[in-house]
Amino acid sequence: MNDALLQRLEQLETRLAFQDDTIEQLNQEITAQGGEIARLKLQLGLLSQKFKELQPGQLASQAEETPPPHY
């Protein structure tokens, strides 16, 4: 093979190696974000459940607290 073809092949192999590395980094980031989303969904579900468990009187009493001093 001539030098130009070898140089081109080397450039393509180098680009492929960088692309493989980038794909692996993106995969790790997506996996981490998926775990974070799952954790946040769980927290949201727990908060939603706690909110539903509040008795209606508890919500009203909190809303009827004394107004702040600037009133």
Buried (B, 14 or more C-beta within 10 A) or exposed (E): EEEEEEEEEEEEEEEEEEEEEEEEEEEEEEEEEEEEEEEEEEEEEEEEEEEEEEEEEEEEEEEEEEEEEEE
